[in-house]
Amino acid sequence: MDIDAYHLCPCQSGNKIKFCCGKDVINELNDILKKNAGGQVQAALDQLERTADKRGQRDCLQVIKTHILISANDIKAAKATNAEFREQSPSHSMGMQHLALIELFEGRLDDAVNSLQDAMDVNKSDEIPVAVSNVFKVLAGALVDRGNVFAGLAHLQFASRLRGDQDSEVSEMYLSLLQEWSFFSFLFQAEVLEDAPEGAEWEKFYSNATRAIARGQFRRALQYLVKAESDFPADPIVLRAVAVVKTMLAHEDAGDAWRAYANWPELNSAFAAEALAFAYVHDDSWASKDPIVVLRYELDDVAEVSEKLIGSKIFEPVETPASLPDGSPPPKHGFAVLNKPVAKKSDSLSVDDIALRIGNAEIYGKQTDRPARMELWVSTSRIDQVKEVLKRIDVELSGPVQEVVHEESVAQDVLLLTQALLPMDLEPVKADRLLLEHRRRGFLNEVLDLQLDADHTLSIREAAKQPELRNLVYARLLILVSNSKSRFAPQGVFEEMLEKLELPPLGPVEPSDFAALTSPLRSRAVDLSKASLDEIQQLEMAGFGCNDANMAATAIGEYLKREDRNKSLDAPKLRSLSKCGNSLDETLALVVRAKEAADVSGDRREAGLALCHEFEVQLELQNVERAREIVSEIGGYSSDEEVKFEFTRILSERGLLDEAMPMDQLTGAPPAPADPKSESKLILPS
């Protein structure tokens, strides 16, 4: 669409073109923008130069030129143009916005954050230019990539407030963050600053800081808070606010600010533990390393060693790549190294029989510049265990020739992500129960032997015996159960770890305490018996909003206990509860209850959705006959678009959907068994 005199000027002054620097060059601006959009970058730049020579240099021309150069990745030219523009218009925010992007391209992220704050500080108008949201969004991604997730979220949320629902990329970035392996649910908090108590001496500075944050002026907010901290007696609300805003700006000393707040006398243990968890994540001091190393053994007879490993019960063959990225020959064989053979199916099978994958092995043939070899990839903590496994196969190995650090893996992740193996033909419910119990044992045993943090050589178990380290232990445990790699930790395992360590529970925290119902950490200490139904639902929504299954499950469980609840909501509540990381048999029981509750309340949509969910669980449980029955039952609800969509989604994800077949045919009758002559195209696996 062409721009005209009533559009905002491209210089981003906030004025319409007819009242700004672009009023005499509207036609030229349209030509320049069209050429750039059509990929004619040089032609657009040439016309910019001709227009500037003819009409005189304008802010809008230089802003567009810098934008085009940055988009074309010509950072050197963009930097020169931007420097000229800032010299001519030093108080123009666009010069500083573009400078932030240039500094980001040059790898100077901290400088980029400061330049963006310069841009926000020079804007004196009541309205903030929407274009600045793009810079906040770009910096948000860079901050997250560097590990400053909370700072990235603060920038992303400000971009979202400016753009509203107009920028789908902002919401997509947020959702992708929730799915990242580096996810910590407690970082995703909507409420960042407490309210100042009425009459506080520092209330004016605090209010100014709050308003500055609302305008994206994070640095100015910090200046107000530091002033309040220095001019008045220390207050925990101000100390926490300083820590929050320093984290939003990715300051190096943000961790120290969190610790200063956590050390406030008589601070509730839940609040202190949350603060220390923020400090741990900010400076990564919780993450003791367990490096992945490569052990290389030279081989005289590749065929013999390969045959021995293939015949072994503790080396499971795995698929190897057809080629390697560097063009070198791929391995001839690949194996998962197990600590014991995979158990056989039996009625007496227990958690102790579960085999664990403790490393990977690759066999390479002789190359021009390298001898034949076996490479073992293993975490440092498991080197001795893997070497013991090697002794159990009848093959001569010399070495290892060398040990090379490949990756600085985190010790906690090594434990949480270890693959557990059970017999392939074991009943799904029994396998699920064994794996759940295996995870529970892991949290209560090996995990507690992890190092507390980078500053303490004690294990979590040993640190729990020292009262002065108690809040650090709470924080470390909260990181364990709030980490994305353990977001489906067994329900109640946090409380079990406290009991095992002989530590008192967190808190207690009143529902009315700041962020008690929106903080994944503090909510674990909330006394929900004192919460209203509205407060319980607030906790549930916050849990689903930040992907914290414990928050959502705790809230729903409490809601279903209340006699004064709206019982027509039981069906959706039970269906939501079934998605909070329960075992398969518990999930099935919940979706069946959800269907019964929907039938009682007469909610056909919920009944249909519950059936869809049961269909999915029955497939997991390999109950194919019941799954076939459910397909027919869903037909009675297929007129509802949401039910139709959900059922189609499930079929599509499992490769059971024939898109050419109408929904009523899919659900009209139980599908026939797999048979080439069958008219039904929906074939469930037998």
C-alpha positions in Angstrom: 0.0 0.0 0.0 1.3 3.5 -0.9 2.0 5.9 1.8 0.4 9.4 1.7 0.4 12.6 3.6 -1.7 11.3 6.4 0.6 8.3 7.2 3.1 8.6 10.0 6.4 9.9 8.7 9.1 7.2 8.1 11.5 9.1 10.3 9.4 7.8 13.3 9.0 11.3 14.8 5.3 10.4 15.5 4.0 13.1 13.2 2.1 12.7 10.0 4.1 13.1 6.8 2.3 16.4 5.9 3.6 17.9 9.1 7.1 16.4 9.0 10.3 16.0 7.0 8.7 13.8 4.3 6.0 16.1 3.1 7.9 17.1 -0.1 9.3 13.7 -1.0 6.2 11.4 -0.7 6.4 10.2 -4.3 10.1 9.5 -4.0 9.6 7.6 -0.7 7.0 5.4 -2.4 9.3 4.6 -5.2 12.2 3.9 -2.9 10.1 1.6 -0.6 8.7 -0.3 -3.6 12.1 -0.9 -5.1 13.5 -2.2 -1.8 10.4 -4.4 -1.2 11.0 -5.9 -4.7 14.5 -6.8 -3.9 16.1 -3.9 -5.9 18.2 -2.8 -3.0 20.9 -0.9 -4.9 18.3 0.9 -7.1 16.5 2.0 -3.9 19.8 3.3 -2.4 20.6 5.1 -5.7 17.2 6.8 -5.7 17.7 7.8 -2.1 21.0 9.6 -3.0 19.4 11.3 -6.0 16.5 12.5 -3.9 18.8 13.8 -1.1 20.9 15.7 -3.7 17.8 17.2 -5.3 15.6 17.9 -2.2 18.2 18.2 0.5 19.0 15.6 3.2 16.0 14.7 5.3 15.7 12.6 8.5 13.2 10.3 6.8 15.7 9.6 3.9 18.5 8.8 6.3 16.3 6.6 8.5 15.1 4.6 5.5 18.7 4.4 4.1 20.0 3.0 7.4 17.1 0.5 7.6 17.8 -0.7 4.0 21.5 -1.1 4.7 20.9 -3.0 7.9 18.4 -5.3 6.2 21.0 -5.9 3.4 23.6 -6.8 6.1 25.9 -3.9 5.0 26.7 -3.0 8.5 29.7 -0.9 7.7 27.7 1.5 5.5 24.8 1.5 7.9 27.1 2.5 10.7 28.4 5.4 8.7 25.0 6.6 7.7 23.7 6.3 11.2 26.7 8.2 12.7 25.9 11.1 10.2 22.2 11.0 11.1 22.9 11.1 14.9 25.3 14.0 14.4 22.6 16.0 12.6 19.7 14.9 14.9 21.2 13.9 18.2 17.9 13.8 20.0 16.1 11.7 17.5 15.3 8.2 18.9 15.6 6.4 15.5 19.3 7.1 15.4 19.8 5.3 18.7 17.4 2.5 17.7 19.4 1.8 14.6 22.6 2.1 16.6 21.3 -0.6 18.9 20.8 -3.0 15.9 24.2 -2.1 14.5 25.9 -2.9 17.8 23.9 -6.1 18.0 25.2 -7.2 14.6 28.7 -6.4 15.8 28.3 -8.7 18.7 28.1 -5.9 21.4 24.8 -6.9 23.0 25.3 -4.9 26.3 26.0 -1.8 24.2 22.9 -2.5 22.2 20.7 -2.7 25.3 22.1 0.6 26.4 21.6 2.3 23.1 18.0 1.1 23.0 17.6 2.6 26.5 19.1 5.9 25.1 16.4 5.8 22.4 13.6 5.3 25.0 15.0 8.2 27.2 15.0 10.8 24.5 11.4 10.1 23.6 9.4 12.8 25.5 6.0 12.4 23.8 3.1 10.7 25.4 3.0 8.0 22.7 5.8 5.6 22.0 6.6 4.9 18.3 5.4 1.4 17.5 8.5 0.8 15.4 10.6 0.5 18.5 8.9 -2.7 19.3 10.9 -4.4 16.5 14.2 -3.4 18.2 12.9 -4.7 21.6 11.9 -7.9 19.9 15.2 -8.5 18.1 17.2 -7.7 21.3 14.9 -10.1 23.2 15.9 -13.0 21.0 19.6 -12.1 21.4 19.3 -11.9 25.2 17.6 -15.3 25.4 20.2 -16.8 23.1 22.9 -15.6 25.5 21.1 -17.1 28.5 19.5 -13.9 29.9 16.0 -15.3 29.6 14.3 -12.9 32.1 15.8 -9.9 30.4 14.7 -11.3 27.0 11.2 -11.8 28.4 11.1 -8.2 29.7 12.0 -6.9 26.3 9.6 -9.2 24.5 6.7 -8.3 26.8 7.3 -4.6 26.2 7.2 -5.2 22.4 4.0 -7.1 22.9 2.4 -4.2 24.8 3.3 -1.9 22.0 2.1 -4.1 19.2 -0.9 -5.7 20.8 -2.1 -8.6 18.6 -0.6 -7.1 15.4 2.6 -9.0 15.6 2.2 -12.8 15.7 6.0 -13.2 15.8 6.0 -11.9 19.4 3.6 -14.6 20.6 5.4 -17.2 18.6 8.7 -16.3 20.3 7.1 -16.5 23.7 5.6 -19.9 22.9 9.0 -21.2 21.6 10.6 -20.0 24.8 8.2 -22.2 26.8 9.3 -25.2 24.8 13.0 -24.6 25.1 15.2 -27.1 27.0 16.6 -24.1 28.9 13.2 -23.2 30.2 12.7 -22.3 33.9 9.0 -21.7 34.6 9.6 -19.2 37.5 11.2 -16.7 35.0 7.8 -16.3 33.3 6.2 -14.0 35.8 3.7 -11.3 34.7 3.9 -9.3 37.9 7.5 -8.1 38.5 7.3 -5.3 41.1 5.4 -5.2 44.3 3.2 -2.2 45.2 4.7 0.4 47.5 3.0 0.6 50.9 1.1 3.8 51.3 3.1 6.5 53.0 6.5 4.9 52.4 9.4 7.5 52.4 10.6 6.2 49.0 7.1 6.0 47.4 7.7 8.8 44.9 10.9 7.3 43.6 9.3 3.8 43.4 6.2 5.2 41.5 8.6 6.9 39.1 10.4 3.6 38.5 7.1 1.8 37.9 6.0 4.4 35.3 9.5 4.3 33.6 9.2 0.5 33.2 5.7 0.9 31.6 7.4 3.2 29.0 10.3 0.8 28.4 12.8 2.9 30.3 14.3 0.1 32.3 17.6 1.9 32.9 15.8 5.1 34.2 13.7 2.9 36.5 16.9 1.5 38.0 18.2 5.0 38.6 15.1 5.9 40.6 15.4 2.7 42.6 19.1 3.1 43.3 18.3 6.6 44.5 15.5 5.3 46.8 18.0 2.6 48.1 20.7 5.2 48.9 18.6 8.0 50.3 16.3 6.0 52.7 16.6 3.1 55.1 16.8 -0.3 53.3 13.5 -1.9 52.5 13.0 -5.5 51.1 10.5 -4.2 48.5 13.1 -1.8 47.1 15.9 -4.3 47.3 13.8 -6.8 45.3 12.9 -4.2 42.7 16.6 -3.3 42.2 17.3 -7.0 41.6 14.4 -7.3 39.2 15.3 -4.3 37.0 19.0 -5.2 37.0 17.9 -8.6 35.7 15.7 -7.0 33.0 18.8 -5.1 31.9 21.0 -8.2 32.1 23.5 -6.4 34.4 26.4 -8.6 35.6 25.7 -7.9 39.3 22.0 -8.8 39.1 22.8 -12.1 40.9 24.4 -10.2 43.8 21.3 -7.9 44.0 19.1 -11.0 44.3 21.3 -12.3 47.1 21.2 -9.0 48.9 17.4 -9.2 48.9 17.4 -12.9 50.0 19.6 -12.0 53.0 17.0 -9.6 54.4 16.4 -10.6 58.0 13.2 -12.6 58.7 12.4 -12.9 54.9 9.9 -15.7 54.3 11.8 -18.8 53.2 9.7 -19.1 50.0 10.6 -15.5 49.0 14.3 -16.0 49.9 14.5 -19.3 48.0 12.9 -17.7 44.9 15.4 -14.8 45.0 18.3 -17.2 45.3 16.9 -19.3 42.4 16.9 -16.1 40.3 20.5 -15.5 41.3 21.5 -19.0 40.4 19.9 -18.8 37.0 21.2 -15.3 36.3 24.9 -16.2 36.8 24.6 -19.9 36.1 26.3 -20.7 39.4 24.0 -23.7 40.2 25.1 -25.6 37.1 28.0 -27.9 38.1 29.4 -29.4 34.9 29.7 -33.0 33.8 31.6 -32.7 30.5 31.0 -35.1 27.7 34.3 -36.6 26.6 35.3 -38.8 23.7 37.4 -41.9 24.4 39.3 -43.2 21.4 40.5 -46.8 21.1 42.6 -47.9 18.1 41.4 -51.2 16.6 43.5 -53.9 14.9 40.4 -56.0 13.7 37.3 -53.9 13.1 35.2 -56.9 12.1 36.0 -58.9 15.3 35.2 -55.9 17.6 32.0 -55.1 15.7 30.9 -58.7 15.9 31.6 -58.9 19.6 29.6 -55.7 20.3 26.7 -56.8 18.0 26.5 -60.0 20.0 26.7 -58.3 23.3 23.6 -57.5 25.4 25.0 -54.3 26.7 25.7 -52.7 23.3 22.5 -51.9 21.5 22.9 -51.3 17.8 21.6 -47.8 16.7 21.3 -46.3 13.2 24.3 -44.4 11.9 24.3 -41.4 9.5 24.9 -42.0 5.8 27.3 -39.2 5.7 29.0 -36.7 8.0 28.9 -32.9 7.7 32.6 -32.5 7.2 32.6 -35.1 4.3 34.6 -37.7 6.3 33.5 -41.4 6.2 30.7 -42.1 8.6 30.9 -44.8 11.3 30.5 -48.4 10.2 28.5 -49.2 13.3 26.8 -47.3 16.1 25.8 -48.6 19.6 24.0 -47.3 22.7 26.2 -48.4 25.7 24.0 -49.8 28.5 24.9 -50.3 32.2 23.2 -53.7 32.0 21.3 -55.8 29.5 17.6 -54.9 28.8 15.6 -57.0 31.1 13.2 -59.7 29.9 9.5 -59.4 30.5 8.4 -61.0 33.8 5.8 -60.6 36.5 8.6 -59.8 39.0 10.1 -57.0 37.0 11.1 -54.1 39.3 12.7 -50.6 39.1 16.1 -52.2 39.8 15.9 -54.1 36.5 15.7 -51.0 34.4 18.7 -50.6 32.0 20.2 -47.2 31.5 21.9 -45.8 28.5 25.2 -44.4 29.8 27.1 -43.6 26.6 27.4 -44.0 22.8 29.9 -46.0 20.8 30.9 -45.7 17.1 33.2 -48.0 15.1 35.2 -46.4 12.2 37.2 -48.2 9.6 40.8 -47.4 8.7 41.2 -44.0 6.9 44.1 -42.5 5.0 45.3 -40.4 7.9 43.7 -42.3 10.8 43.8 -45.9 12.0 40.6 -47.9 12.6 39.1 -46.9 15.9 36.2 -47.0 18.4 35.0 -43.8 19.8 33.0 -43.8 23.1 31.0 -40.7 23.9 30.4 -40.5 27.7 29.9 -37.9 30.5 32.9 -37.6 32.7 31.0 -38.9 35.8 30.4 -42.2 33.9 33.8 -42.9 32.4 34.7 -45.6 35.0 31.2 -47.1 34.6 31.7 -47.4 30.8 35.2 -48.8 31.2 33.8 -51.5 33.5 31.2 -52.3 30.8 34.0 -52.7 28.2 35.7 -55.3 30.5 32.6 -57.5 30.2 33.0 -58.1 26.5 35.6 -60.6 25.3 37.7 -58.2 23.2 41.2 -56.8 23.5 41.3 -53.0 23.6 44.3 -50.7 24.2 43.9 -47.3 25.5 42.0 -45.1 25.4 44.5 -43.3 23.3 43.0 -39.9 24.2 40.2 -38.2 26.0 38.8 -35.1 24.4 36.3 -32.8 26.0 33.5 -32.4 23.5 30.7 -30.6 25.4 30.4 -28.8 28.8 27.3 -30.7 29.7 25.4 -29.9 33.0 25.5 -32.6 35.6 21.8 -32.2 36.5 20.9 -32.6 32.8 22.9 -35.8 32.5 20.9 -37.4 35.3 17.4 -36.1 34.2 17.8 -37.0 30.5 19.3 -40.4 30.9 17.4 -42.9 28.8 15.8 -45.8 30.7 15.1 -49.0 28.8 12.5 -51.7 29.5 11.4 -54.8 27.5 9.6 -53.7 24.3 6.7 -56.1 24.9 6.0 -54.9 28.5 2.4 -53.8 29.1 2.3 -50.0 28.8 0.7 -49.4 32.2 3.4 -51.4 34.0 6.2 -49.8 32.0 4.7 -46.4 32.7 4.6 -47.1 36.5 8.1 -48.5 36.5 9.5 -45.4 34.7 7.6 -43.0 37.0 9.0 -44.8 40.0 12.5 -44.7 38.4 12.2 -40.9 38.0 11.0 -40.6 41.6 14.0 -42.6 42.9 16.3 -40.5 40.8 15.1 -37.3 42.4 15.3 -38.7 45.9 18.7 -40.3 45.5 21.2 -39.5 42.7 19.9 -35.9 42.3 20.5 -35.1 45.9 24.2 -36.0 45.5 24.7 -33.3 43.0 27.0 -30.4 44.0 25.0 -27.6 45.6 26.6 -24.8 43.4 29.8 -23.4 42.0 30.6 -21.7 45.4 30.1 -24.8 47.5 31.8 -28.2 47.0 29.1 -29.8 49.3 26.4 -32.0 47.8 22.8 -30.9 48.2 22.4 -33.6 50.8 25.3 -32.4 52.8 24.4 -28.7 52.5 20.9 -29.5 53.9 22.6 -30.3 57.3 23.9 -26.7 57.6 21.2 -24.2 58.7 23.0 -21.2 57.1 22.7 -23.0 53.7 19.0 -24.0 54.0 17.6 -21.3 51.7 20.2 -22.2 49.1 19.1 -25.8 49.3 15.5 -24.8 48.8 16.5 -22.7 45.8 18.5 -25.6 44.3 15.6 -28.0 44.7 13.2 -25.5 43.1 15.5 -25.2 40.1 15.4 -29.0 39.9 11.6 -29.2 39.7 11.1 -26.0 37.7 13.6 -26.9 35.0 12.1 -27.8 31.6 13.9 -31.1 31.7 12.0 -32.0 34.8 8.7 -30.2 34.3 7.0 -33.5 34.4 8.7 -34.6 37.6 6.5 -36.9 39.7 3.8 -34.9 41.5 4.8 -34.3 45.1 8.5 -35.1 44.7 9.6 -31.7 45.9 7.9 -32.3 49.2 9.4 -35.8 49.3 12.9 -34.3 48.8 12.4 -31.9 51.7 11.2 -34.8 53.9 14.2 -36.9 52.8 16.6 -34.0 53.7 14.7 -33.4 57.0 13.9 -29.8 56.0 10.8 -28.0 57.0 8.3 -27.0 54.3 8.6 -23.6 52.6 6.6 -20.6 53.8 3.9 -20.6 54.6 2.7 -18.0 52.2 -0.8 -16.3 52.3 -2.7 -16.1 49.0 -2.7 -12.3 49.3 1.1 -12.1 49.5 2.7 -10.5 46.5 2.6 -12.8 43.4 1.8 -15.8 45.6 -0.6 -17.1 43.0 1.5 -16.3 39.9 5.0 -17.3 41.0 5.7 -21.0 40.3 8.1 -21.0 43.3 6.1 -19.1 45.9 2.9 -20.9 45.0 4.4 -24.1 46.3 4.2 -22.6 49.8 0.7 -21.1 49.5 -2.0 -22.2 52.0 -4.8 -22.8 49.5 -7.3 -23.6 52.2 -7.4 -19.8 52.7 -7.8 -19.0 49.0 -11.1 -18.1 47.3 -12.3 -19.9 44.2 -11.3 -16.9 42.1 -7.8 -17.1 43.6 -7.6 -20.8 42.9 -8.5 -20.2 39.3 -5.9 -17.5 39.1 -3.3 -20.0 40.2 -4.5 -22.5 37.6 -4.3 -19.9 34.7 -0.9 -18.9 35.8 0.3 -22.5 35.8 -0.9 -23.1 32.3 0.4 -19.7 31.2 4.0 -20.7 32.1 3.8 -24.4 31.5 4.1 -25.3 35.2 2.2 -28.5 35.7 2.5 -28.4 39.5 0.8 -25.0 39.7 -2.1 -26.1 37.5 -2.5 -29.5 39.1 -2.4 -28.1 42.6 -5.1 -25.5 41.8 -7.4 -27.9 40.0 -7.1 -30.4 42.8 -8.1 -27.8 45.4 -10.9 -26.5 43.2 -12.5 -30.0 42.9 -12.5 -30.3 46.7 -14.7 -27.2 47.2 -18.4 -27.8 47.8 -19.3 -24.3 46.6 -17.6 -24.7 43.2 -19.4 -24.5 39.9 -19.8 -28.2 39.3 -20.5 -27.6 35.6 -16.8 -26.9 35.3 -15.8 -30.3 36.6 -15.4 -31.8 33.1 -13.0 -29.2 31.7 -11.1 -29.1 35.0 -10.7 -32.9 35.0 -9.6 -32.9 31.4 -7.0 -30.2 32.1 -5.8 -32.1 35.2 -5.2 -35.2 33.0 -2.6 -33.2 31.0 -0.5 -32.3 34.0 2.0 -35.2 33.8 0.2 -38.0 35.5 0.8 -41.7 34.7 -1.1 -43.3 31.8 -3.6 -45.2 34.1 -4.2 -42.0 36.2 -4.7 -40.0 33.0 -7.2 -42.6 31.7 -9.1 -42.5 35.0 -9.3 -38.6 34.8 -10.6 -38.5 31.3 -13.2 -41.1 32.0 -14.3 -39.0 35.0 -14.3 -35.9 32.7 -16.7 -37.7 30.3 -19.0 -38.7 33.1 -19.0 -35.1 34.5 -19.8 -33.7 31.1 -22.7 -36.1 30.7 -24.1 -35.0 34.0 -23.8 -31.3 33.2 -25.1 -31.9 29.6 -22.0 -30.4 28.0 -21.7 -32.2 24.7 -18.6 -30.4 23.6 -16.7 -31.4 26.7 -18.0 -35.0 26.4 -16.7 -35.2 22.9 -13.3 -33.7 23.8 -13.0 -36.1 26.7 -13.7 -39.0 24.3 -11.0 -37.6 22.0 -8.5 -37.6 24.9 -9.5 -41.1 25.9 -9.0 -42.3 22.3 -5.4 -40.9 22.5 -4.7 -42.6 25.8 -6.2 -45.9 24.7 -3.9 -45.9 21.7 -0.9 -45.3 24.1 -2.1 -48.2 26.2 -2.5 -50.4 23.0 -6.1 -51.0 23.8 -7.0 -51.0 20.1 -10.5 -52.5 20.5 -11.6 -49.8 22.9 -10.0 -47.2 20.6 -12.2 -48.5 17.8 -15.3 -48.2 20.0 -14.4 -44.6 20.8 -14.1 -43.7 17.1 -17.7 -44.7 16.7 -18.8 -42.9 19.9 -17.1 -39.7 18.7 -19.3 -39.7 15.7 -22.2 -38.6 17.9 -20.3 -35.4 18.7 -18.7 -34.7 15.3 -21.1 -31.8 14.5 -19.1 -29.7 17.0 -16.3 -28.0 15.2 -13.9 -28.1 18.2 -14.4 -31.8 18.7 -13.9 -32.4 15.0 -10.7 -30.4 15.0 -9.3 -32.2 18.0 -10.1 -35.6 16.7 -8.6 -34.7 13.3 -5.5 -33.4 15.0 -5.0 -36.7 16.9 -5.5 -38.8 13.8 -3.1 -36.5 11.8 -0.3 -36.6 14.4 -0.5 -40.4 14.5 -0.6 -40.9 10.7 -4.2 -42.3 10.8 -5.9 -39.5 8.9 -6.9 -39.8 5.3 -7.6 -36.1 4.4 -9.8 -37.2 1.5 -12.3 -38.8 3.8 -15.1 -36.8 5.3 -15.4 -36.6 9.1 -18.7 -38.4 9.2 -17.1 -41.4 7.3 -14.3 -41.5 9.8 -16.7 -41.6 12.8 -19.7 -43.3 11.2 -18.8 -46.8 12.1 -16.1 -48.7 13.9 -13.2 -49.1 11.5 -12.5 -52.5 10.1 -9.2 -54.4 10.9 -6.4 -53.9 8.4 -7.6 -55.6 5.3 -6.8 -54.6 1.6 -10.5 -55.1 0.8 -11.8 -53.0 3.6 -13.8 -49.9 2.6 -12.7 -48.0 5.7 -9.5 -46.0 5.3 -9.0 -45.5 9.0 -6.8 -48.4 10.1 -5.8 -48.5 13.7 -2.5 -50.4 14.5 -3.1 -53.9 15.8 
